[in-house]
Amino acid sequence: MTMAARLIVLYPSPRDPEAFERDYFENHMPLMRRLVGPNVVLTTHRVRNVAGGRQDIYRVAEIQFAGMEALRTYVASDRAREGQASSEKVSTGGPPTYLVCATD
C-alpha cells in the first residue's frame, strides 16, 4: 500500500499582509500549480488568530504527493528549487519553514 506524503510550507507573518496575499495568489500559486503538475493536490490556508497575541504562522501551504517516492523525486528536481526560491521571495516576514509529512 502506497502512503501519501505531503510537503507543508509554513509562512511567517508578512511585513505587509495585503502585498503578501496579492503576490502569493497572483504569482506564487500559479507558478506552484505549474511546477507540481495538474495531478498533485495543492491547497493553502490562512491561519487565523482566535486567541489574540502574537501570531507566528500566517499561511500554510500543502502539496500532497501520491507517496514518499514522488515527493523525493519532486524535491530533487529543478522545479522544486524554483518553487522554493519563489516561496522564499514571497515570504517577507522571514524564511518559510518546510515540513515533510507521511501518512503511516
N, C-alpha and C positions, 0 to 999 in steps of 0.2 A: 504494500500500500504506500503510495507516494504521499508525503505530508507537505502541506502548504508552507511556504516560507514568505516572510514579509520583511521589507526594508522600511523602517519607520524613520521619519525625519522630524525632529523637534526644532521648531524655530523660536528663538527667544523674542521677547517683546521688542518690536522695532522702534527706532527713533521717531518715525512718523508713520503711524498705522495706516492712514489713508494712502500714502505713497506706496507703502509695502503692498497693500491689497491690490492696488492698481497694477503695479509691476508684476506681482505674483500671478494674477489672473490673466493679464494681457500678454505677458511674455513667458514667464517661467512655466506655468501649467501647460500651455500649448506645446512648448518645447519638450517637456517631460512626456506628454502623450505621444509625441513623435518618436522619442528616444526609446521608450519601453515597448511600444507597439500596441496595436489595437486589441490584442487578446489578453493583456495584463490589466488587472483591476487596479485603478489608481484613484484614491479618494483623499480628501483633505477636510479637516475640521478646524474650526475656530474654537480655541479654548476659552471658556467663559469663567470669569472670576466671580463666584457667588458669595464667597466668604469675606471679600474685601482684602485690603492689604496688598502686598507686592505680588505680582504675577510674573513668574519666570518664563513660562512657556506660553506663547501667543497662538501658534498654529501647529498642527500636526498633519503630516502627510504620510500616507501608507501606500506602498507599492506591493501588491500581492502576486507572488510568483507561484507556479504550479508545484514547485519543490525546491529544495536547497540547491540542487544542481543547476537549475535555471537561474536562481539568484546568483550563484557563484559565477556562472557564465556572463551574466549581465555586469556584475561588479568588476570583472576583469577586462571589460570592454572599453573602447574609446567613448562609446555612448554614455557609460556611467561617469567617466571623467568629465565629459561635457555637462552632464546633469549636475554633478557635484559642484562644478565651477559656477553654474547658474544658481544653485541653491545658496552658495556662499555669497554670491553677488547680491541677491535679493535680500539676504538676511542682514539687515542694517543694525540690528541690536546685538550683534556678536555672531560667532560661528554657530551653525546648526549642529545638533547632536544627531548621530546616526546610530540606529539600533537594528540588529538583525534578530528576528523572532521566528521560531518554527513551532508548528503545532505537533505535539507528540504525546 
